[in-house]
Amino acid sequence: LTLQQLQPDPADAARVQSVDALDCVRQAVDAFAYEDTGQRARVQVCDEGNFRFQGDPMAVELVLFNLLKNALYYLPLHPSMTVTITVSALPAPRIVVRDTGPGIAAELMPRLFEEFQTVGKAEGTGLGLAFCRRAMQLLGGGIECRSEPGRFTEFTLSFPQAAPQTPPAMP
């Protein structure tokens, strides 16, 4: 599935639907394969303004799974680490995944979303963040990262603005 998502084919139109962002995040957090209850206790969801987007909810869940997996990988070395996933409609629709783990060095940031790149992990293929970028682009959005080594890493998933809904015409 990951390799299929990296291909330049458009998203399957049959899977595109109106998605409640907060429900999508909660579904991903609840369905994630945590190693134990201690991991789950480190993940919080914050609602700073819900929004809807047009897209494949499974693709967004897979992006969130990847970001959770990457963050929680560092929990044994950073036992007080937390992961906060914030849904926010303003100033633009976005989901922010922030962890208080080791952070990412500035010199690694330019290649972070390239295929076969890994940062500080002994395992993995280096395809996860490339998949995330591709999936978000197929939704018409994007993904960005900022990090301060020793403090945090934050991934922002951006979504296109929903078209304003016009009220139905009165007969």
N, C-alpha and C positions, 0 to 999 in steps of 0.2 A: 504494500500500500504506500509506503514512504516513497519508493522509487517512482510509482505511478504519479504521485502528487507533485514530484519534482519536474515532470514533463510539462511542456508548454501548452498542453491541451486545456481548453476551458472547462470549468466545473460542470458536472452533470446537471443539466437544467431540471431534471426530475427531483433532485435533492435540494434545490434552492427553495427556501421558504422564509417567511417572516419569523425571526427568532428573537425571543426575549433574552437580552444579554445576561441579566442576573440569573435567570433560570438555567441558562447554558453553563455559566460558571459554577453554580451550585451542583448541577448534574456532573460536571467534570470532577469537582472536588470530592463528591460522594462516590463516584465510580472509580477513582484512581486506585491503583493497586499498591497501597501502602505496605511497607514491610511490617509495621506494627502500629499499635494505637498511639504510641509516642510520636511517631511521624505525623499522624493525622492531627494530633493536638497542636502541632506547630503551624498548621495552615488555617488562616482566617480569611473570611470573605467580608468585604466592606461595601456597603451600598451608599454611594455618594450621588445617586441619580441614575436610575435605570434608563435604558434605551432599547430600541428594536433595530435589527439590521436584517438585510436580505442576504441569505447565504445558506451554506450547508452547516448545520450545527455540529455534525460529526467532525468536520474539518477543524472548527474552532476548539472542540473538545480535545482533539489530537494535539493541537498546538499547546493547549494548557497542560495536557499530560506530559508533553516534552519538557516544558518549562518547569513543572513540578519535579519531574525526575531529575533534571539537571540541578535544581536547587537542593533537593533533599539528599543528593549524593554526598554533600558536604556536611551533613548533620553530625556524623560521628566525630569529625574534627572540630565542629562548632556547635556543641550541645545546647547552647542557649539561642541558637538561630531561630528566627521566625520567617514565615512566608505569608505575605499579605497580598490578596488579590482584590483589587478595588475596581468596581464598575462605576463609571462616571460619564454622564451625558454632556457635561459642560466643562470647558468651552467647546469641546468637540467630543463625539462619542469615542470612548476608549476603555480598554481593560488594562490595568497596570498590575504586573506581577513583580513584587519586590521582596527580595530576601536579604537577611542580615548576615549572610555568609562571608566568604573570603574576598569577594569582589574580583574584578578582572583588570589586569594591567592595561594601561592606556595603549601600549604598543601592540596589543593583541586585538584591539577593537576594530581596526579597519578590515580584518579578514574574518570576523566573527561569524558572518552569515554565509561564507563560502562553503561549498561542498568539501567534505573530507578534512575539515578543520576541527580540532579539539582543543580545549583549554583546560589544562590541569587535571584531566581525567585519564585514568589508566585504561578504561574500557570505553566502548562505543565506537561508532563508525565515522563520526564527524558529519553525519547527514541531518541530524535533528534540527539545528537552527536553520539550515538551508531549506528544509521542509517547511519550517514555520514561516520563513520569508515567502516562499512560493505560495503556501496556502493563504496567507493574508493578502498577497497581491491578487490572487484569483477572486477574492471577495471584494476587490476594489479598495483595499486598505493597505496597511503596511505594518512593519514592526521595527522598533528602534530600541537600542540599549544604551543605558548610561550606568556607570559604575564608579565607585570609589573603593580602591583596594583597602581591605581591612574594615570596611563599613557596610557596603551594600552593593547589590546588583539589581537593576530595575529594567524590565522589559515592558514597553508600551505597545499594545496592539491598537492600531487606529482603524476606524471603520468609516465608510463614506457617510455623509450626512443623509438622513432619510429625507425623501421628497416630502414637502409639506402636503398634508392631506386636505383636500378641499371638501367642504360639507356638501352633501347631496343637494341637488336643486330641488326647490319646493315646487310641488305641482300647482 
